[in-house]
Amino acid sequence: CSLQFRCPFLSLGWSSLGSGLFGGIKMGWLRHKLLMCAIVFATPPTVLAVTPQYATYPPRGLEPASDPRIWKVADVQDWVESIGFHEYRDTFFEGDVDGPTLLEMTSQSLTRDLLIAAPEHVLVLEMELGELKFRRGLFSEAERKAHLKAHPAADGWNVREVRSFLQGVGMARYAPRFAQQAIDGGRLLEMSVSELRSLLDVYPNEYEENEAALELLTAQIDMLKARRDGRIAAGLYKDEL
C-alpha cells in the first residue's frame, strides 16, 4: 500500500468556475480551498487514507454480485471502491448508506447528505450509479430511455457526434482537436490516457483545468466502454434479478 496525499478540497469542478468550461474564480473560494488543504497536509500521515494497490484499475471485480436492492452498507462500500473511490468508503459508512438508500441518491443528496465536495466526483458517482441501475435492470422503461439518451452507446458515433458529445459534457474548448484528428466513436473508446492527455494539453491551463477535464473524460469513456463490453453481461444481470 502507499499513502495517499491528494487533497480532496482542491478538486476543481464545473459548478465553481466561471464562464466557459473553466472561467474566472472567486478569490474567497480559492482561499477557502487552500485553507482546507493546509489542514489536510497538517494532519499526521498516520490518519491519512491508505490507497490499496490493484491488479486493474478501477477494480470492477469488487462490485457485489447480489441484487443492489438488498445490499448492506458494506456492499455499498465495496461498490464505491469498485468504481475507483476507495477514499469514500468511510463516507458511505458514516452516512449509513445501504442498497435502497444508494439507489435513491442524486447529485444533490451526494453533496448535501454525504458532504462530497468535489463536483467532478459527484458527477462520476452519479454516472456510475445510473450505469449500475442500467446494467442490473433497475430502471423503469422511461428511466432507461432517459439514461440511454443522456449516455448513448458510442460505438457508431461519427466525428460530428463525438464533437457534440464533448460539447455536451462541457468540453467544447477541446472538441476541435478531436475533430481535426478525425476521431469517431470507435476510436474514442480505444484511446489511451496518454493520447487523451495530449489532445487535452491546451493552453492556457489555468487552475489545472486540463487535468480536471482528463479526469472527467476518462470516467465518461470508461463508462461507455463498460457498456459496450458488458452488453451480454447486462442481459444476464436482468435474468438473475
Secondary structure by P-SEA (a helix, b strand, c coil): ccccccccccccccccccccccccccaaaaaaaaaaaaaaaaccccccbbbbbbccccccccccccccccccaaaaaaaaaaaccccaaaaaaaacccaaaaaaccaaaaaaccccccaaaaaaaaaaaaaaaaaaccccaaaaaaaaaaccccccccaaaaaaaaaaaccccaaaaaaaacccaaaaaaccaaaaaaaacccccccaaaaaaaaaaaaaaaaaaaaaacaaaaaaaaaac
